[in-house]
Amino acid sequence: MQAEQILKIVQEVLDERKGQNITTLDVRGKTSFTDYMVVVTGTSDRHLKSLCDYVAEKLKESGIKPLGIEGDLGSDWVLLDLGDVIVHAMNAQARGFYQLEKLWSVDDSKESEQQIG
């Protein structure tokens, strides 16, 4: 499955499961370990974990197994590694503190960012 197909599934599941402020960062050419990072805000530690669990389940149905998942209940950040796509599910406080969008948008171009809901 192509990175863009995985990304589409990730975005759809996060939106369906009430992920907030879903932002996709195109990091091709900026790093060699992934093509896209999806940053999403959850309302609680349980919501963060369930967002990543639902994404992982949906992709398993398509034959894609996650490379890893970091963070659990009680975490303010859960990371789901899908290879070409990495999902960062964070609570609002952690997202504001780490500012991943700013970190990975080293160029001034907003063309690499895509905002959903």
C-alpha positions, 0 to 999 in steps of 0.5 A: 500500500502506498504512503498516500493510501495509508495517509488517507485511511489515517486521516479518515479514522482520526476524523471519524473518531473525533480527533481534533486539529488534525494536521498532516506534515509532508516531511519527504525530503526533510527526513529519511525515516518517514514521508508524512507525520499526522499530528492530532489532539485528543481530549484525554489520555484514553482518547489518545490511545483509542485514536491510535488503536482504531487507526491500527485496527483499520490498517490491519484490515488492509494488511498493514501492521504497525511497526510500533506504538509508544505511550499508553493510558496516562500518557500525554502523547501516543505515537503510532509508527506505520513506516511511511506515516507516523501518527502523533496523538497528543493532548492540547498541553503537550501539543502546545509545548512540543510544537511539532508543526513548527519544528518540522516546518523549517521552511516558510512554505505552508504548502507542506501543511494540510489542516483538517477540521 
